[in-house]
Amino acid sequence: EDPSAITKGWQANPVEFDHILNRSSVSWAMGSPDIVPLFTKGIKHAHGASYDADLQDFSSGNLAKLDVWSFDHLETLLERAKQPPPGGKETAAEALRLENVPHSSSRKHSRRLATVRSQTFESTGSAARRAEGTIDPEDAWAGVAHGPELERQLRQDRVVIFLHLLGCDSNGHAFRPYSPEYLDNVQLVDEGVRRAEQLVEAFFQDGQTAYVFTADHGMSNKGSHGDGEPANTETPLI
């Protein structure tokens, strides 16, 4: 983030900067409305989906639901590529393009995508959706291509899919690290990463996806960051 964005409450970057989504052939980002637009706004090939800003309120309870939202939207994006376009069948040109995409003839994978979820994450995610009513993937991706065109885009080279996971940060601030809420959120993210890897591998089936897991900061036992403690400055890059 551009340091001068501090003056605008992190809502925008006054100075343009380069980043990996900009260098992609096409990209999809999902997560916080404070973060996703920083990397997608003004870039035609970068698509973003964000939840309502009110869901980030620390007073609204356990915020692991934000990460459930992002993982659910990855699944919906991949499933969307296996569905016919709204309002009709594929055109002849779309069908021809799809036939030339590796593995595209195996449409049985759409069923696999719907079932590649662990019971642990399924129950956690479903509970969050029922309790909060926050998950609405179809609306979030309403402006994105559907069916064969989306599958064609996903199978290009230099595709980037970015999941912004805000739950641990929010629960750390609200409940402090090592709280049950924080530790449960860590477990949910671990399970979500496993689920995401399975979804991606089931979709592409080529073993050519690189996974990068990182963070912008850590957190101290006080539930804060920015004061230079090692717990704040040591971050993963996996």
Secondary structure, 3 states (H helix, E strand, C coil): CCHHHHHHCCCCCCCCCCCHHHHCCEEEEEECCCCHHHHHCCCCCEEEEECCHHHHCHHHCCCCHHHHHHHHHHHHHHHHCCCCCCCCCCCHHHHHHHHCCCCCCCCCHHHHHHHCCCHHHHHHHHHHHHHHCCCCHHHHCCCCCCHHHHHHHHCCCCEEEEECCCHHHHHHHHHCCCCHHHHHHHHHHHHHHHHHHHHHHHHHCCCCCCCCCECCCCCCCCCCCCCCCHHHHCCCEC
